[in-house]
Amino acid sequence: MAIRTIIEPFRIKSVEPIRRTSREERQKLIEAAGYNLFLVASEAILIDLLTDSGTSAMSTEQWAAMMRGDESYAGSPSFTRFRESVQAIFGFRHVIPTHQGRAAERILFNVMCKKGDIVPNNTHFDTTRANCEFVGATALDIPILEAKQPSHLHPFKGNMDVARLAEVIAREGAKKIPLVMLTITNNSGGGQPVSMANIREVKQVCRKHGIPLYIDACRFAENAYFIKLREEGYADKTPRNIAREMFAHADGCTMSAKKDGLANIGGFLCTNEDTLAQQEKDLLILTEGFPTYGGLAGRDLEAIAVGLNEALEEEYLKYRIASTAFLGNHIASEGVPIVQPPGGHAIYLDARAFLPHIPTAQFPGVALAVELYLEGGIRSVEIGSLMFGEHAQMDLVRLAIPRRVYTQSHIEYVVEVILDVWRRREKIPGYELVHQAPFLRHFTAKLKPLAR
Ligand SMILES: *Cc1c(COP(=O)(O)O)cnc(C)c1O
């Protein structure tokens, strides 16, 4: 019989100790932090699932490549290796390095958009939306309807609603739409993938109206693997070939190398258009740096050049997707409400369904995140009423899985902690705000538990 156990496709050469705290210590720490996990020091966290961004473990090959980093201001061979690695996968004519994804977004929107424009996207990530709105354009989210129902199972819940895209173009006119974007996987929509068929259909609509298509490529490798697993005709293709096919439909992309670049910092912007590339490089020099380093050290460019290729390795992707799915499926089978199906980089707990006795005004997402910390030293993040105020459509708690960092037993530990909290959920109190900043309040808010 074939062996079916999926294992971490690496062994560990350098270890970083994590520290256990007692429940009493955690109680004191979280109280001092105003029940806000952003304000707890990372040394007091046992398993940190706050984000998968910039938290990846680098490989021996990445560390070796970093030693080759050439720190010349102009014309560094590290840039050549970076550009060749990006072009071999993404296929675009121009590759512009940036210090992270949002810098690529800022430059793209500055060059392509003006006040009154509209940018349709399956779902804008928060920095994408902010950079789009900063130049006076409207960031329009048009995911398929299934994306809004947490428990609905759909293999490509990240897809864009193509009929709505056509409608928006017909109503507003193509002149008001300088570009269309597709976020793969759809981070804000639960890490859900976009199908190749959807990319193709979106491109067809764009082509008909002469509108360029850009891909927000942060989790391109995870998206490619979902296509391999779930879309007809792709089972025998490599993630690399699938990725190349995805990008062949696009005119450019933005990328945060802190996700599927397996690097701790970095990003890039790509385009096929010569004049745009020139304008983008001019802006790059103003705020990021010369076009052969763009705000990064030569060694960072080297780490990304290697990381992009490692993120496409099939054994790695198999372990990555299986590990996230294990967490999601295991707790869901015990009744814990999650956004279905499990995404690529994270599991999202549905806090309103988990804690139905806590009204949204008392922050059920915060209540659940605090409990996971108290119970097991796990850090997650609330994506709900604290983050978005009254506009929040859902109260979710995101457990983002850093790449190549935690082992199966760490994930099993997380499952056990969640199930313990689930069993005593009726005793969990709601929260009230005692301090808030005028914007992005979730980073600094202070709260206190209500009597229960
Ligand atoms: C992280 C992210 C960004 C922004 O990248 P940063 O490197 O954090 O600036 C943009 N889009 C998506 C989908 C992301 O996940």
The ligand as a Gaussian input file, in Angstrom:
#p B3LYP/6-31G(d) Opt

LIG

0 1
 C        0.037000      41.509000       1.985000
 C       -0.781000      41.859000       0.829000
 C       -0.583000      43.056000       0.127000
 C        0.389000      44.127000       0.580000
 O        1.693000      43.677000       0.699000
 P        2.700000      44.233000       1.817000
 O        3.984000      43.541000       1.499000
 O        2.147000      43.892000       3.157000
 O        2.799000      45.723000       1.617000
 C       -1.357000      43.276000      -0.991000
 N       -2.280000      42.399000      -1.396000
 C       -2.517000      41.242000      -0.748000
 C       -3.542000      40.276000      -1.257000
 C       -1.784000      40.929000       0.387000
 O       -2.012000      39.783000       1.034000

